[in-house]
Amino acid sequence: MKDTREIRELMLEGPELRLRLLVSGNPQGRPVLFLHGITENAMAFEPILRALPEDLYALSLDWRGRGASDKPESGYGVREYTEDLVTVWNHFSGHADKPLLVGHSMGGRAACAFAALYPELACGVVLIDPPISGPGRRPFPMPLARFLEPKRALAAGDMPLFRSYYSGAGFDYDRKAKELAECSEQAIAQSYEAMNKDSFHTYYRMLRIPALLITAGLSPLITADDEEELSSLNPSVLVKRFEDVGHEVHKLAPDRLVREMLDFLSSLS
């Protein structure tokens, strides 16, 4: 990917905690807000921020408990995450267009909830392979240990064990190590629990703004049968399947993701 844009840091004071964002581009332009997954931070989207057109205002959030945002002992459910997005939204210029939300995995669940609850505050939403677990649904398909053990291996200096948890051509192990090192265990454990307790399908059904769902064919989170059900649940959502890509679409197929995202954004205007 081309690497042309300068990245700046932005700290926002919320009602309960401070949130850090990485930002790039024109603050008066259309905001595009990237929301990472359970064990990442804002750096997960840095290459994409640098590759976007300069007229967009690109932002990537450190969720609470990750990166340089505050790390409370508790408060890692969809309600708290949507409240953090209200804090971020309040930062946007009154002269700018409504933001596009782009959420990966857990970030996709939070983006879906925010877009459903506050449809007047976003122009659209892109959901990248979000987990669809929740009340009355099958549980999240991987154990909590799958997220905690690589962090603990990293802390113990066992790099071979840490690397054994990840695969994929071109996977950036150094970036993942930095992300995990800046993620609190409370954030991981409580966010994992919330993905089984908080609803997804309810908010998905409520979506009334333009929405794009991107699924990953090599990921266990959304099967072809799941796609069919989601299409019946909300036919207005556009669905694209990256058949040959794993869960971390933004890292494994960033160019393709950017093309789909910009095409979707162009369709909104």
URCORBEL-V920785 format. One record per residue. RES is the residue in three letters. SS is DSSP state (h for helix, s for strand, l for the rest). Layout:
BEGIN
[[RES;SS] [RES;SS]]
END
This chain:
BEGIN
[[MET;l] [LYS;l] [ASP;l] [THR;l] [ARG;l] [GLU;l] [ILE;l] [ARG;s] [GLU;s] [LEU;s] [MET;s] [LEU;s] [GLU;s] [GLY;l] [PRO;l] [GLU;l] [LEU;l] [ARG;s] [LEU;s] [ARG;s] [LEU;s] [LEU;s] [VAL;s] [SER;s] [GLY;s] [ASN;l] [PRO;l] [GLN;l] [GLY;l] [ARG;l] [PRO;s] [VAL;s] [LEU;s] [PHE;s] [LEU;s] [HIS;l] [GLY;l] [ILE;l] [THR;l] [GLU;l] [ASN;l] [ALA;h] [MET;h] [ALA;h] [PHE;h] [GLU;h] [PRO;h] [ILE;h] [LEU;h] [ARG;h] [ALA;h] [LEU;l] [PRO;l] [GLU;l] [ASP;l] [LEU;l] [TYR;s] [ALA;s] [LEU;s] [SER;s] [LEU;s] [ASP;l] [TRP;l] [ARG;l] [GLY;l] [ARG;s] [GLY;l] [ALA;l] [SER;l] [ASP;l] [LYS;l] [PRO;l] [GLU;l] [SER;l] [GLY;l] [TYR;l] [GLY;l] [VAL;h] [ARG;h] [GLU;h] [TYR;h] [THR;h] [GLU;h] [ASP;h] [LEU;h] [VAL;h] [THR;h] [VAL;h] [TRP;h] [ASN;l] [HIS;l] [PHE;l] [SER;l] [GLY;l] [HIS;l] [ALA;l] [ASP;l] [LYS;l] [PRO;s] [LEU;s] [LEU;s] [VAL;s] [GLY;s] [HIS;s] [SER;l] [MET;h] [GLY;h] [GLY;h] [ARG;h] [ALA;h] [ALA;h] [CYS;h] [ALA;h] [PHE;h] [ALA;h] [ALA;h] [LEU;h] [TYR;l] [PRO;h] [GLU;h] [LEU;h] [ALA;s] [CYS;s] [GLY;s] [VAL;s] [VAL;s] [LEU;s] [ILE;s] [ASP;l] [PRO;l] [PRO;l] [ILE;l] [SER;l] [GLY;l] [PRO;l] [GLY;l] [ARG;l] [ARG;l] [PRO;l] [PHE;l] [PRO;l] [MET;l] [PRO;l] [LEU;l] [ALA;h] [ARG;h] [PHE;h] [LEU;h] [GLU;h] [PRO;h] [LYS;h] [ARG;h] [ALA;h] [LEU;h] [ALA;h] [ALA;l] [GLY;l] [ASP;l] [MET;h] [PRO;h] [LEU;h] [PHE;h] [ARG;h] [SER;l] [TYR;l] [TYR;l] [SER;l] [GLY;l] [ALA;l] [GLY;l] [PHE;l] [ASP;l] [TYR;h] [ASP;h] [ARG;h] [LYS;h] [ALA;h] [LYS;h] [GLU;h] [LEU;h] [ALA;h] [GLU;l] [CYS;s] [SER;l] [GLU;h] [GLN;h] [ALA;h] [ILE;h] [ALA;h] [GLN;h] [SER;h] [TYR;h] [GLU;h] [ALA;h] [MET;h] [ASN;h] [LYS;h] [ASP;l] [SER;l] [PHE;l] [HIS;h] [THR;h] [TYR;h] [TYR;h] [ARG;h] [MET;h] [LEU;l] [ARG;l] [ILE;l] [PRO;s] [ALA;s] [LEU;s] [LEU;s] [ILE;s] [THR;s] [ALA;s] [GLY;l] [LEU;l] [SER;l] [PRO;l] [LEU;l] [ILE;l] [THR;l] [ALA;h] [ASP;h] [ASP;h] [GLU;h] [GLU;h] [GLU;h] [LEU;h] [SER;h] [SER;h] [LEU;h] [ASN;l] [PRO;l] [SER;l] [VAL;l] [LEU;s] [VAL;s] [LYS;s] [ARG;s] [PHE;s] [GLU;l] [ASP;l] [VAL;l] [GLY;l] [HIS;l] [GLU;l] [VAL;h] [HIS;h] [LYS;h] [LEU;h] [ALA;l] [PRO;h] [ASP;h] [ARG;h] [LEU;h] [VAL;h] [ARG;h] [GLU;h] [MET;h] [LEU;h] [ASP;h] [PHE;h] [LEU;h] [SER;h] [SER;h] [LEU;h] [SER;l]]
END
